[in-house]
Amino acid sequence: MSWSMGEVCRLSGVTSRTLRHYHHVGLLIPESTGPGGLRRYGERELRRLQRVLVMRELGLGLADIRRVLDSQQDEAEALRQHLCDLEAERDRLSVLVDTVRRTVDTLEGSDVTSRPEELFDGFDTAHYSERARVEWPRQWERAREAMASVDGERMRAEAAEAMGRMAALLRAGTPVAAPSVQAEIEVHYRQVCVMWTPDADAFAHLGRVYAEDGPWREVYESVTPGLADYQREAMEVFAEQLREGA
């Protein structure tokens, strides 16, 4: 049995443009291509598409997904591994949901209290660590060495307290260029400098990482909605001051 591209789109929720791109990059080759380029997909291709979508949900890029798929011959064993990965991600997200709920309860004045380090329960930094290792290898190595001598619990507590102060400034409507906000950002900059010294562009980029979709944004937004973007904008102002002082 086979399905047309339109049927596969309806079944999977994937757009025809995405399917054509997957074909173009060799990730998902149709079972057959008829007159006028009409693509048809069989059960094997649907299972491969399922695996592609699973790995996309787990955060893998298309090149990595293709390498995984092309290197694995046993579909059942591969799916069992995907299942384990999904269950681990489900458990991590469950912890993160509880973390955010505790923070919300605390902010709303309930009797639930959170220790600072609990703010980061369920937070997965592996993605950011690997990204930094690839994009900034020397800085990553310096940070890794510095972290070996840092009190992790104290560092998390200080980060949580800093987020709380920034949240208070946001709720008060304080402009990001205000001295009180920039003083907080300077403290954050000096904390980063314990591990590596970013230039203006790198520090502004770090602010954008905090604000992009992902675990960092989830943590900031769990403290106060809008805090991730507020932090990013304040760091951009500080970065501009670094450029002017260079």
C-alpha positions as CSV (number, residue, x, y, z in Angstrom):
1,M,0.0,0.0,0.0
2,S,1.2,3.5,-0.7
3,W,0.1,7.1,0.0
4,S,0.4,10.3,-2.0
5,M,2.2,13.3,-0.7
6,G,-1.1,15.0,0.2
7,E,-2.2,12.0,2.2
8,V,1.1,11.8,4.0
9,C,0.7,15.5,4.9
10,R,-2.7,14.9,6.3
11,L,-1.6,11.9,8.3
12,S,1.5,13.4,9.7
13,G,0.8,17.1,9.9
14,V,4.0,17.7,7.9
15,T,3.8,20.2,5.1
16,S,4.4,19.3,1.4
17,R,7.3,21.8,1.4
18,T,9.0,20.0,4.3
19,L,8.5,16.6,2.5
20,R,10.1,18.0,-0.6
21,H,13.0,19.3,1.4
22,Y,13.5,16.0,3.1
23,H,13.6,14.4,-0.3
24,H,16.1,17.0,-1.6
25,V,18.5,16.4,1.3
26,G,18.2,12.6,1.0
27,L,16.5,12.2,4.4
28,L,13.2,10.7,3.1
29,I,13.2,9.3,-0.4
30,P,9.6,8.5,-1.7
31,E,8.9,4.9,-2.6
32,S,8.2,6.1,-6.1
33,T,8.0,9.2,-8.2
34,G,5.4,9.3,-11.0
35,P,4.7,11.6,-14.0
36,G,4.9,15.2,-13.1
37,G,7.0,14.5,-10.0
38,L,4.1,13.0,-8.0
39,R,5.6,11.3,-5.0
40,R,4.2,8.2,-3.3
41,Y,5.2,6.8,0.1
42,G,5.0,3.3,1.4
43,E,4.8,1.9,5.0
44,R,8.6,1.9,5.3
45,E,8.8,5.6,4.4
46,L,6.1,6.4,6.9
47,R,8.0,4.7,9.6
48,R,11.1,6.5,8.6
49,L,9.2,9.8,8.7
50,Q,7.9,8.9,12.2
51,R,11.5,8.4,13.3
52,V,12.6,11.7,11.7
53,L,9.8,13.6,13.6
54,V,10.7,11.8,16.9
55,M,14.3,12.9,16.6
56,R,13.3,16.4,15.6
57,E,11.3,16.6,18.9
58,L,14.4,15.5,20.7
59,G,16.3,18.4,19.2
60,L,18.5,16.7,16.6
61,G,19.4,18.5,13.4
62,L,18.6,17.1,10.0
63,A,22.2,16.1,9.2
64,D,22.5,14.2,12.5
65,I,19.1,12.5,12.0
66,R,20.2,11.3,8.6
67,R,23.5,9.9,10.0
68,V,21.5,8.1,12.7
69,L,19.0,6.6,10.3
70,D,21.6,5.6,7.7
71,S,23.7,3.8,10.4
72,Q,20.9,1.8,12.0
73,Q,19.6,-1.3,10.2
74,D,17.4,-2.8,13.0
75,E,14.2,-0.6,13.0
76,A,12.8,-2.2,16.1
77,E,16.0,-1.7,18.1
78,A,16.2,1.9,16.9
79,L,12.6,2.6,17.9
80,R,13.3,1.1,21.3
81,Q,16.1,3.6,21.7
82,H,13.9,6.5,20.6
83,L,11.3,5.3,23.1
84,C,13.9,5.4,25.9
85,D,14.9,8.9,24.8
86,L,11.3,10.1,24.8
87,E,10.6,8.7,28.2
88,A,13.7,10.4,29.6
89,E,12.6,13.7,28.1
90,R,9.1,13.2,29.4
91,D,10.5,12.7,32.9
92,R,12.7,15.7,32.6
93,L,9.8,17.9,31.5
94,S,7.7,16.6,34.3
95,V,10.3,17.8,36.8
96,L,10.5,21.1,34.9
97,V,6.7,21.5,35.1
98,D,6.8,21.0,38.9
99,T,9.7,23.5,39.2
100,V,7.7,26.2,37.3
101,R,4.6,25.4,39.3
102,R,6.5,25.9,42.6
103,T,7.8,29.2,41.3
104,V,4.4,30.4,40.3
105,D,2.9,29.4,43.7
106,T,5.7,31.3,45.5
107,L,5.1,34.4,43.4
108,E,1.4,34.2,44.0
109,G,2.0,34.2,47.7
110,S,1.0,30.6,48.5
111,D,2.4,28.7,51.5
112,V,4.7,26.8,49.1
113,T,8.3,27.9,49.3
114,S,11.2,27.2,46.9
115,R,14.9,27.0,47.6
116,P,16.9,28.9,45.0
117,E,18.5,25.8,43.6
118,E,15.0,24.3,42.9
119,L,14.5,27.0,40.3
120,F,16.7,25.0,38.0
121,D,15.4,21.5,38.7
122,G,14.8,19.7,35.4
123,F,16.9,22.3,33.4
124,D,19.0,20.5,30.8
125,T,22.1,22.5,29.9
126,A,23.6,19.7,27.7
127,H,22.4,21.4,24.5
128,Y,24.0,24.7,25.4
129,S,27.2,23.1,26.6
130,E,27.6,21.2,23.3
131,R,26.7,24.3,21.3
132,A,29.3,26.3,23.1
133,R,31.9,23.6,22.7
134,V,31.4,23.7,18.9
135,E,31.1,27.4,18.4
136,W,33.5,28.7,21.0
137,P,36.0,25.8,21.8
138,R,38.6,27.9,23.6
139,Q,36.0,29.7,25.8
140,W,34.2,26.4,26.4
141,E,37.4,24.8,27.7
142,R,38.1,27.7,30.0
143,A,34.6,27.6,31.3
144,R,34.8,23.8,31.9
145,E,38.0,24.2,33.9
146,A,36.6,27.1,35.9
147,M,33.4,25.2,36.7
148,A,35.5,22.5,38.3
149,S,36.4,24.9,41.1
150,V,33.1,26.7,41.5
151,D,30.5,26.0,44.2
152,G,27.6,24.9,41.9
153,E,24.9,25.3,44.6
154,R,26.1,28.8,45.5
155,M,26.2,29.8,41.9
156,R,22.6,28.6,41.3
157,A,21.5,30.5,44.4
158,E,23.1,33.7,43.2
159,A,21.6,33.2,39.7
160,A,18.1,32.8,41.3
161,E,18.5,35.8,43.4
162,A,19.7,37.9,40.4
163,M,16.6,36.8,38.5
164,G,14.4,37.8,41.3
165,R,16.0,41.3,41.4
166,M,15.6,41.7,37.7
167,A,12.0,40.5,37.9
168,A,11.3,43.2,40.5
169,L,12.8,45.9,38.2
170,L,10.7,44.6,35.3
171,R,7.4,44.6,37.3
172,A,8.3,48.2,38.5
173,G,8.5,49.2,34.8
174,T,12.2,50.2,35.1
175,P,13.7,50.9,31.6
176,V,16.5,48.5,30.6
177,A,19.0,51.4,30.3
178,A,18.3,52.6,33.9
179,P,21.4,52.5,36.2
180,S,19.7,50.1,38.5
181,V,19.1,47.6,35.7
182,Q,22.6,48.1,34.2
183,A,24.1,47.5,37.7
184,E,22.4,44.1,37.8
185,I,23.7,43.3,34.3
186,E,27.2,44.3,35.3
187,V,27.0,41.8,38.1
188,H,25.9,39.1,35.6
189,Y,28.7,40.1,33.3
190,R,31.3,39.7,36.1
191,Q,29.8,36.3,37.0
192,V,30.2,35.2,33.3
193,C,33.8,36.5,33.4
194,V,34.6,34.0,36.1
195,M,34.3,31.3,33.4
196,W,35.3,33.3,30.3
197,T,35.5,36.9,29.2
198,P,33.0,37.7,26.5
199,D,33.4,40.7,24.2
200,A,30.5,42.9,23.4
201,D,29.1,40.8,20.6
202,A,29.5,37.6,22.6
203,F,27.7,39.0,25.6
204,A,24.8,40.4,23.5
205,H,24.6,36.9,21.8
206,L,24.4,35.3,25.2
207,G,21.4,37.5,26.0
208,R,19.7,36.3,22.8
209,V,20.4,32.7,23.8
210,Y,18.5,33.3,27.1
211,A,15.6,34.7,25.2
212,E,15.3,32.1,22.4
213,D,12.9,29.2,22.8
214,G,14.3,26.6,25.1
215,P,15.1,25.8,28.7
216,W,16.8,29.1,29.5
217,R,13.7,31.0,28.4
218,E,11.4,28.7,30.3
219,V,13.4,29.4,33.5
220,Y,13.3,33.2,33.1
221,E,9.6,33.2,32.1
222,S,8.8,31.0,35.1
223,V,10.0,33.8,37.4
224,T,8.1,36.6,35.6
225,P,6.5,36.7,32.1
226,G,8.6,38.9,29.9
227,L,11.8,38.5,31.9
228,A,13.8,36.7,29.2
229,D,13.3,39.5,26.7
230,Y,13.9,42.1,29.4
231,Q,17.2,40.4,30.3
232,R,18.2,40.2,26.6
233,E,17.4,43.9,26.0
234,A,19.3,45.0,29.1
235,M,22.3,42.9,28.0
236,E,22.3,44.5,24.6
237,V,22.5,47.9,26.2
238,F,25.4,46.8,28.4
239,A,27.1,45.3,25.3
240,E,26.8,48.6,23.5
241,Q,28.5,50.3,26.5
242,L,31.3,47.7,26.2
243,R,31.8,48.6,22.6
244,E,31.9,52.3,23.4
245,G,34.5,51.7,26.1
246,A,36.7,49.5,23.9
